[in-house]
């Protein structure tokens, strides 16, 4: 009855077998900021096996309007550790592991290798490409999302089947990062984009990602959504034909 009580609202949607699949799926969320806090909250609430939180940053006052796991009292504290404490209280059945370290190739490879699904909720392209390369190398599905002002996008990378982030966004490596003070965003816009990312985590764990090989473009100023079909570039140095061998 304990399992039924906690998950009784979602089991009618995904079935008991679906709930078992979630329970056997581990997830790593890279970046526990605006996007990552809400994705992690849904993953924890959903009853996944394990949740790894990777973020080297501390909570800032400017984070509070959109990063739902933190309060004003948490300002100055490590995001990964605060988020892990909150999420463990949300669902003690989920193993929550905080990693308050800067993302490096070795760290990305190690964390990705230990989980089943990877979430890119980062705010800079350098770290995104490190996680992307690790996901491709380790053959792990990667849910990527980004948001700025009223706009966002989400895609799911399935190594060997879909374009990866290097293929799609390699030319944007030099874009300013939030850490440099360039991150204008509306809180509810973050909520919409992160909710779609969380849905893709669930769908991927259940075997039916909706955005594999697609880029969902979200314009919340005009309440417009557009889906772009994507094709792999065989020449991509990370996920092209040569990388598959």
Secondary structure as UniProt FT lines:
FT   HELIX           2..23
FT   STRAND          26..30
FT   HELIX           34..46
FT   STRAND          50..54
FT   HELIX           61..63
FT   TURN            64..66
FT   TURN            68..69
FT   HELIX           72..74
FT   TURN            75..76
FT   HELIX           79..90
FT   TURN            92..93
FT   STRAND          95..99
FT   HELIX           105..113
FT   STRAND          117..120
FT   HELIX           125..138
FT   STRAND          141..149
FT   STRAND          151..157
FT   TURN            159..161
FT   HELIX           165..169
FT   HELIX           170..172
FT   TURN            173..174
FT   HELIX           178..180
FT   HELIX           187..205
FT   TURN            206..207
FT   STRAND          214..219
FT   TURN            220..223
FT   STRAND          224..229
FT   TURN            234..235
FT   TURN            237..239
FT   HELIX           241..244
//
